[in-house]
């Protein structure tokens, strides 16, 4: 999960002038393409359906918030790209991480909140694993003498 709220994450999009001045054109192109590929792969793995997905499979999208708020941003501290869902608010910020890694989450059913155990339904790690073999080829022709 991107540890930023949506408004702060927008400041790190690759089309912002601060990001463009921090990276060379080749770095910007490769990191942006790779982030876009991982984001697209993760979003396409999340299916819109009513039934819950099986443990170990990507989660189902019932409302669409998880699927709609997966972004990729520039991380200036590491000079890399971060890909994942952004934090929407303080109360529901744990859901993307619980879906990815499994764990307990508080849900409210009517008036009664309760803790439920949720098995892992990874969607970001498989997307990264599928796109990672293509990263060296993106860098291969990005730097020209």
Secondary structure by P-SEA (a helix, b strand, c coil): cccccaaaaaaaccccaaaaaaccaaaaaaaaaaaaaaaaaaaaaccccccccccccccccccccccccccccccccccccccccccccccccaaaaaaabbbbbbbbcccbbbbbbbcccccaaaaaaaacccccccccccccc
